Amino acid sequence: MKGSPNIARVGSLIGDTARAAMLNALMSGKALTASELSREAGVTVQTASSHLRKLEEGGLLQVRKQGRHKYFALANERVAQVLESLMGLVAADQALSTRIGPSVSALRHARVCYNHLAGDMGIRLYDSLMAQGVLSLKKNELVLTHSGFEFVTEFGIDIHTLQKGRAKLCRECLDWSERRSHLAGSLGRAFLSQFEALRWVKRGTDSRAIKFSRKGAEQFDALFPL
């Protein structure tokens, strides 16, 4: 319809198989080179560069230059949210007799979703924070409570710095493997960063999977019970 947002243009950018593979790789939150993304997409570096230029021009990617190298990342969290939602649509379209979500159990258990925790453990984190009164919903808006402020600070997260940032502090993200909410926003990213700083978790080198150490799993269970 004339005057309406041109969703077909964005859809065509995401709809290409190679570009979709590269966007999925960038859901890890890491900035990757054209060479790294070409391997993810199974195309030549020249072809990958052409795809990346289109994605950048379409507003889906940002380019970071460091010396002679160029690194590509998702433009912002809104792009990641759209991609996560599309993954949910794909999962919902599967036959009811098949199990929804990733085919790899490690990804179902815990994975990176644009620098915050997703999968079973991400959902557990969200549910526990809600049950403990750290987070609450007010007029369908996810907010950090007063007691939650203290909880987060005691866990070692600098909430004052997060509040000064432009990114939204708390946001629900629909987990595409379980179709339930996990925590996104700057607070979601801060929790995952703290888990890594405490060495509770370690990111996979060749996938979005996150592995909890035995000690990390025990500490997580104690701090975020259901």
C-alpha positions in Angstrom: 0.0 0.0 0.0 1.3 3.4 -0.9 2.8 5.3 2.0 3.2 2.1 4.1 6.7 0.9 5.3 8.4 -1.2 2.6 8.7 -4.5 4.5 9.2 -6.3 1.2 12.7 -4.7 0.9 13.8 -5.9 4.3 12.2 -9.3 3.7 14.1 -9.7 0.5 17.4 -8.9 2.3 16.8 -11.5 5.0 15.2 -14.0 2.7 18.4 -14.9 0.8 19.9 -18.1 2.2 23.4 -16.9 2.4 22.5 -13.6 3.9 20.2 -15.4 6.4 23.1 -17.6 7.5 25.4 -14.6 8.0 22.7 -12.8 10.1 22.2 -15.9 12.2 26.0 -16.0 12.9 25.9 -12.4 14.0 23.2 -13.2 16.5 26.1 -14.3 18.8 26.7 -10.6 19.4 30.3 -10.8 18.0 31.6 -8.7 15.2 32.9 -10.9 12.4 35.0 -10.4 9.3 33.8 -11.0 5.7 36.0 -14.1 5.6 34.5 -15.6 8.7 31.0 -14.8 7.5 31.7 -16.3 4.1 32.5 -19.6 5.8 29.3 -19.4 7.8 27.3 -18.9 4.5 29.3 -21.4 2.4 30.1 -18.8 -0.2 33.3 -17.1 -1.5 34.6 -14.0 0.2 33.8 -11.9 -2.9 30.2 -13.1 -2.8 29.9 -12.5 0.9 31.2 -9.0 0.5 28.5 -8.3 -2.0 25.8 -9.6 0.4 27.2 -7.7 3.3 27.2 -4.5 1.4 23.5 -5.0 0.6 22.7 -5.7 4.3 24.7 -2.6 5.4 22.9 -0.4 2.8 19.6 -1.9 4.1 20.3 -0.8 7.6 20.6 -4.3 9.1 24.4 -4.2 9.7 27.0 -1.8 11.0 30.6 -1.9 10.0 33.5 -1.4 12.5 37.0 -0.7 11.1 40.1 -1.6 13.1 43.3 -0.9 11.2 43.0 -2.6 7.8 40.3 -5.0 9.0 36.5 -4.5 8.7 34.2 -6.2 11.2 30.4 -6.6 10.7 27.8 -6.6 13.4 24.0 -6.4 13.6 23.0 -2.7 13.4 21.1 -2.8 16.7 19.0 -4.8 19.1 15.9 -4.2 17.1 17.4 -6.2 14.2 18.2 -9.0 16.6 14.6 -9.0 17.9 13.2 -9.3 14.4 15.5 -12.2 13.6 14.6 -14.0 16.9 10.9 -13.5 16.1 11.4 -14.9 12.6 13.1 -18.0 14.1 10.0 -18.4 16.3 7.8 -18.3 13.2 9.9 -21.0 11.6 9.7 -23.2 14.7 6.0 -22.7 15.0 5.5 -23.8 11.4 7.1 -27.2 12.1 4.8 -30.3 12.4 3.4 -30.8 15.9 5.0 -34.3 16.0 8.4 -32.8 15.9 10.1 -31.1 18.8 10.4 -27.3 18.3 13.6 -25.4 18.5 17.3 -26.2 17.6 18.3 -29.6 16.6 21.3 -29.5 19.0 20.5 -30.1 22.6 23.3 -27.8 23.7 21.6 -24.9 21.9 18.3 -25.7 23.5 19.9 -25.7 27.0 21.8 -22.4 26.8 22.8 -20.1 24.0 23.7 -16.6 23.1 20.9 -14.4 21.7 22.6 -11.1 20.8 24.7 -11.0 24.0 22.0 -12.2 26.4 21.2 -15.7 27.7 18.6 -17.7 25.9 17.4 -21.3 25.9 16.3 -23.3 28.9 18.7 -21.4 31.2 17.7 -18.0 29.9 14.0 -18.8 30.6 14.9 -20.1 34.0 16.8 -16.8 34.8 13.8 -14.8 33.7 11.2 -16.9 35.6 13.4 -16.8 38.8 13.9 -13.0 38.6 10.1 -12.6 38.3 9.4 -15.0 41.1 11.8 -13.3 43.4 10.4 -9.9 42.7 13.5 -8.6 41.0 11.5 -7.9 37.9 7.8 -7.2 37.5 5.4 -6.3 34.7 3.7 -2.9 35.0 1.2 -2.1 32.2 2.8 -4.8 30.1 6.2 -3.1 30.6 9.1 -5.1 32.2 10.7 -3.1 35.0 13.4 -3.6 37.6 11.9 -3.3 41.1 13.4 -1.5 44.1 14.4 -4.8 45.7 15.6 -5.9 42.3 17.9 -2.9 42.2 19.6 -4.1 45.4 19.7 -7.7 44.1 21.4 -6.8 40.9 23.9 -4.5 42.6 24.8 -7.2 45.1 25.4 -9.5 42.2 28.1 -7.1 40.9 26.2 -5.4 38.1 26.7 -1.6 37.8 23.0 -0.6 37.4 23.7 3.1 37.5 25.9 2.8 34.3 23.2 0.7 32.6 20.5 3.3 33.4 22.6 6.0 31.7 22.9 4.1 28.5 20.6 4.5 25.5 19.6 0.9 25.4 16.4 -0.2 27.2 17.2 -1.7 30.6 14.8 -4.6 30.7 13.0 -6.2 27.8 11.2 -9.5 27.2 12.5 -11.5 24.3 10.5 -14.5 23.0 12.7 -17.5 23.1 12.3 -19.2 19.8 13.3 -22.7 21.0 10.8 -22.7 23.9 8.4 -19.9 22.9 8.6 -18.3 26.3 10.2 -15.1 27.5 13.8 -14.6 28.5 15.5 -11.4 29.6 17.0 -9.0 27.0 18.0 -5.4 27.1 21.1 -4.0 28.8 20.3 -5.9 32.0 20.1 -9.2 30.1 23.5 -8.5 28.5 25.0 -7.5 31.9 23.9 -10.8 33.5 25.6 -12.8 30.8 28.7 -10.7 31.0 28.8 -11.3 34.8 28.3 -15.0 34.3 31.3 -15.0 32.1 33.4 -12.8 34.4 32.6 -15.3 37.3 33.5 -18.2 34.9 30.2 -19.8 35.3 29.8 -20.1 31.6 31.9 -20.3 28.5 30.8 -19.5 25.0 31.3 -22.1 22.2 33.9 -21.2 19.6 31.9 -22.5 16.6 28.3 -22.0 17.7 26.0 -19.9 19.8 25.9 -22.6 22.5 26.9 -21.7 26.1 28.3 -24.3 28.4 27.9 -24.0 32.2 30.8 -25.2 34.4 29.8 -27.6 37.2 30.5 -24.8 39.7 28.6 -22.3 37.6 25.6 -24.5 37.3 25.6 -25.0 41.1 25.9 -21.2 41.8 23.2 -20.5 39.2 20.8 -23.0 40.8 21.4 -21.4 44.2 20.9 -17.8 43.1 18.1 -18.3 40.6 15.9 -21.0 42.0 12.4 -21.7 40.6 
